[in-house]
Amino acid sequence: MLFSKKQKKTRETYHVPTHIAIIMDGNGRWAKKRNLPRSAGHAVGCDVFERIATYCRDLGVKYLTVYAFSTENWKRSQEEVLAIMNLLRKYLDDAVNTMEKKQIRLRFFGDMSRLDADLQEKVRQAEEISSRYTGFQANICLNYGGRDEIIRAARQAASKCMAGEWTLDDITESSMAELMDSAYIPDPELIIRPSGEVRTSNFLLWQSAYSEYYFTDVLWPDFSPKDLDKAITAYNGRSRRFGG
């Protein structure tokens, strides 16, 4: 757990981030090390997501955003993309009972229009069914890219101007934030990337302006609550000045 007996004495000095974001990376390498198909790594990674989401909720985190499938991931083999989409189907079928039991609200960030019609409907149903739950929200980035999100928001702003709903002066940082997929959600304070890669990979470009990053060599299927504890502990050692 996050606080040992010794740490509990100074627990009030620790801050659990309101919003944590994770780039769930390393599924393929985890599978390759075990001579398994990449789909096996994605399946284990899905289980880890559920475990970490529950742990975040129990710690008092309010929002968890995970990078599940990027706009660039379509470039992977057709076999792997199909396996990921079928895994998503299974997850969404099982999610209704899980959400009700654990009181987890689900939201999806990204452009859903490229998904198969049945998947789009499952996403819509999951969001609608879980909309009544409060306290903890898991955001799943699906067919998501940070640049794509900004472009979609810019197009909405342009449409509002062309329709006479906005003037150029109405385009501000706050108004643009309300056009992002993450509208009305606080920016992530902590972004975690497992697997040893040290880059942002087009993830939450708008929202991460002042996020703290934590990188670890642990592959996502091996990522545990203890690893999350280490990330939060490291975060608590940072001084956040927001440019000031």
N, C-alpha and C positions, 0 to 999 in steps of 0.2 A: 504494500500500500504506500501511498505518497508520504505519509508521516510515520517515522519510527517512534518508539517510546520517547527517545531523547528529543526528537523534532517536535513532538506534540506540545512540549513545554513552550515552544516558540512558534506555534502554528499560526498565531495571529500575524506574524511577520511575513507569511507566505501569501501569495496571491494566485488563485487558480484562474486562468484566463477565462473570460466570458465566451470567447470564440476561438476555437482551435481549428486549423485547417491542415490536412495531410495529403501529400502526394503519395498514393499507394503504389510504390515502385518496387520491383524486384521479383514479381511473381514468376516470370519466365526463367530467370537465372536460378531461382530456388528449385524449380522443376528440373532444369537441365542438370544441376548438381546431383539430382537423385535419379537421373535417367528416366524421367517421367515426361509425358507430353506437357506443353505449356498450359494447356487447359486445366491440368491438375493443380498447377500453381495458382491459377485464377480462382479455382474452387476453394482452395485453402485460404486465399486472400479474402474471399467473401466472408468466410467464417470469422476471420480475424477482425474484419470490419464490424461485424455484429458485436464481438466481444469488446472491442475498444469503444464502440459507441455506448454500450451499457456502462462501461467503466467511467467514461466521461460524464455521463448522466449522474452516476453515483457520486462523483467528485464535486459536482456542482457546476460543471460546464453547461452553458446554455445553448451553444451552437457548435456543431461539428460539421465541417465541410470537407468532403473527400473528392479527390480526382479519380474518377472511375474509368472514363473513356474520353479521350481527347479528340478534337477535330482532325488531328494528324494520325490517330490510331487506325483510321480506315486504310492506311497504306500497308498495314500488316497483312499477312496471308489471309485468304478468304476463309480458310479452315479455322484460324485463330479468332477472327472477327465473329464468325458464326458461333463458335464455342462461347465467346463472351456474351453474345446476345441471348443465347439459350440459357446461360447461367443467370442472366438478368431476368429472363422470363420466370425461371424457377424462384429466384429471390422475391420477385414481386408477388408471385402466387402465395408464397409463404409469409410475406411481410404483413399482411392484414392481421393475422393472429398474433404475430410478434409485436406489432405496434400497439395492439389493444392491451396485451399483457404488460408491456413495458412502458406504455404511454409515451411513445416516441412519435413525433410529427416528422413526416418526410416531405422534403421539397426537392425539386430537380432543377439544376441550372444547366443551360445550354440550349441548343437548337434541336428541338424534338422532331422537327419536320422530316429529317432524314431517316428516322427510325421506321420500321415496319408498322403498319396501322395497328396491329394488335398490341405492340409494345407501347405505342403512344396512348392507347386506351388504358393499358395497365398502369402507366405512369399517372394518367389523369385520375384514375380511380384511387390509387394509393394516396395521392395528394388530397383528394376530396374526403376520403374516409378518415385520414389522420388529422384533418384540419381542426378537429375539436380538441385535440390534445395540446396541452400547454406545459411549459417547464423545460422541455428539451427538444431541440430540432436538429435533425440530421439532413444536411444538404448534399445531394449526390450530383456531381458534375458529370454529365453524360452528353456526348458529342459537344463538348465544351472546349473553347479556347479563349484566352483572355483578349486577344486581338479581335476575334470574332464577336465577343460580347460587346466590346467598345464600338465596333462598327454597327452592330444592331441597334445600340443605344443612340448612336449618331444619326442613323436613319430615322429613328423615331422622332428625334429632336428636329430634324429637317422637315419631316412631314408635318409636325405641329406648326412650324414656321410657315410652311407653304399654305396650310389651312387657315392661317391667321390666328391660331390659338396662342402662339408664342411670338415674341419679337426676339431679335438677337440678344437683347439685354436679359431675356429670360433664361438664356443658356448660361448656367452657373455651375459651380462644382456640386452644389447641393441638388440642383434640378437634374443634372446628369446622373448623379448617384441614384436618384429615384427611377431611372430608366434601366439600371443594371439588373441583372438576374437576382442580385442580392439586395434589392431595394428594401429599405427599412430594417436591415439587419446590420449590427455593428461590424466594422471591419475586423478581420482576424488579428488578434494580438500575437499569436504564435503560429508559425507555419513549419511543419515537420516534414522532412524528406528522408525516408529510409533508403537503403540500397547502396549508399556510397557515392551516388551522383550529386554534384554540387552545382545545380542550376535550377531555375524556376520553371522551365518547360511550359511557358505560356499559361501559367496558372494564376488566376486572380490578379492580373496586372494592375487593374484600377484599385482594387481593395488592399493591396499589399504595400502601398507606398511607405508605411511606417511599421509594418509587421516585423517581428523578430523571427529570424530563421534558426532552425536547429537541424543539422545534418548528422546522420548516423549510418554506419556501414551495415547495420542489421537489415536483412531483406524483409519486405513487408510480411510474408507468411510467417516469419519468426518473430515479428514485432509483438511485444507483450505489454501488459499494464506496467511492468517494471521499467520498460523502455520509455513509456509515456511519462512515468514519474521522473526519469532522468531529464527528459526534455523540459518538463515544467520546473524542475529544480534549476536547470541552466537558465531558463527564462527569468526566474526570480533573481538571478545574479546580474541581469542586464539593467542598464540605466536608460530608460526611454525618455528622450528629450524632444522628440517630434520636430527636430530642426532648431529648437530653441537653445 
